[in-house]
């Protein structure tokens, strides 16, 4: 059994160091390809969860429009993913219903009336 001990240590080293390093390299290459493929108008999400559309591109930066007329600058690695626009769930004529309407919480409005 002792004769196989160095072989077992070598296998453990491969499993603990080499395989995760290869996976990390692949993930970094994918992220770099995504960041290099950004174009103006692309909806994206940053690592902090901020959603916006690409408004401008620099060498190492991306300008995001987070609201009409509001543009912020991020470094390219801060872009986590490209987002797809949400599918249209209904027409403009369809009323929005939910629990955020006045009186929906327990049948009482903010002033306590029913």
C-alpha positions as CSV (number, residue, x, y, z in Angstrom):
1,X,0.0,0.0,0.0
2,X,2.8,2.4,0.8
3,X,4.2,2.0,-2.7
4,X,1.1,3.6,-4.1
5,X,1.2,6.6,-1.8
6,X,3.1,9.0,-4.1
7,X,0.8,8.1,-7.0
8,X,-2.3,8.8,-4.8
9,X,-0.8,12.2,-3.8
10,X,-0.2,13.0,-7.5
11,X,-3.8,12.3,-8.4
12,X,-5.0,14.4,-5.5
13,X,-2.8,17.3,-6.6
14,X,-4.3,17.1,-10.1
15,X,-7.8,17.0,-8.7
16,X,-7.3,19.9,-6.3
17,X,-5.1,22.2,-8.4
18,X,-5.0,21.5,-12.1
19,X,-8.7,20.9,-12.8
20,X,-10.1,24.0,-11.0
21,X,-7.4,26.1,-12.7
22,X,-8.5,24.9,-16.1
23,X,-12.1,25.6,-15.3
24,X,-11.3,29.1,-14.1
25,X,-9.4,29.8,-17.3
26,X,-12.4,28.7,-19.4
27,X,-14.7,30.9,-17.4
28,X,-12.3,33.9,-17.8
29,X,-12.1,33.3,-21.5
30,X,-15.9,33.2,-21.8
31,X,-16.3,36.4,-19.8
32,X,-13.6,38.2,-21.9
33,X,-15.3,37.1,-25.1
34,X,-18.7,38.4,-23.8
35,X,-17.1,41.7,-22.8
36,X,-15.4,42.1,-26.2
37,X,-18.6,41.4,-28.1
38,X,-20.5,44.3,-26.5
39,X,-22.2,46.7,-28.9
40,X,-24.0,50.0,-28.3
41,X,-27.6,49.3,-27.3
42,X,-27.0,45.9,-25.7
43,X,-28.9,45.4,-22.5
44,X,-26.5,44.2,-19.7
45,X,-26.2,43.6,-16.0
46,X,-23.2,44.5,-13.9
47,X,-21.7,42.5,-11.1
48,X,-23.5,44.7,-8.6
49,X,-26.9,44.0,-10.2
50,X,-27.3,47.3,-12.0
51,X,-29.2,46.9,-15.3
52,X,-28.7,49.2,-18.3
53,X,-28.0,49.6,-22.0
54,X,-24.6,50.1,-23.4
55,X,-24.3,53.7,-24.5
56,X,-20.6,53.9,-25.3
57,X,-17.5,51.8,-25.4
58,X,-13.9,52.7,-24.4
59,X,-10.7,50.6,-24.4
60,X,-11.3,49.4,-20.8
61,X,-14.6,51.0,-20.0
62,X,-18.3,50.7,-20.8
63,X,-20.8,53.6,-20.6
64,X,-24.2,52.4,-19.4
65,X,-27.5,54.3,-19.7
66,X,-29.4,53.3,-16.6
67,X,-32.3,55.8,-17.1
68,X,-33.1,58.2,-19.9
69,X,-30.3,60.7,-20.0
70,X,-28.4,59.1,-17.1
71,X,-25.1,57.5,-18.2
72,X,-22.5,55.9,-15.8
73,X,-19.1,54.5,-16.6
74,X,-18.0,51.0,-15.6
75,X,-14.8,49.0,-16.3
76,X,-15.4,46.2,-18.8
77,X,-14.9,43.4,-16.2
78,X,-17.8,44.8,-14.2
79,X,-20.2,43.6,-16.9
80,X,-21.5,40.3,-15.7
81,X,-23.9,39.2,-18.4
82,X,-25.8,40.3,-21.5
83,X,-29.5,40.5,-20.7
84,X,-32.3,39.8,-23.1
85,X,-35.3,42.1,-23.2
86,X,-38.3,40.8,-21.3
87,X,-41.0,39.4,-23.5
88,X,-44.1,41.5,-23.8
89,X,-46.5,40.0,-21.2
90,X,-49.6,41.9,-22.2
91,X,-50.9,44.8,-24.1
92,X,-51.1,48.4,-22.9
93,X,-54.9,48.1,-22.7
94,X,-54.6,45.2,-20.1
95,X,-54.9,46.6,-16.6
96,X,-52.2,45.7,-14.1
97,X,-53.7,44.0,-11.0
98,X,-52.0,43.0,-7.8
99,X,-51.7,43.5,-4.1
100,X,-50.2,47.0,-4.5
101,X,-53.6,48.6,-5.1
102,X,-55.1,50.7,-2.3
103,X,-57.1,48.7,0.2
104,X,-55.7,45.3,-0.9
105,X,-53.9,44.7,2.4
106,X,-56.7,43.5,4.7
107,X,-59.3,45.6,3.0
108,X,-58.1,48.8,4.6
109,X,-56.5,51.8,3.0
110,X,-53.6,53.8,4.5
111,X,-55.9,56.0,6.6
112,X,-57.6,53.0,8.1
113,X,-60.9,53.2,6.2
114,X,-62.4,50.1,4.4
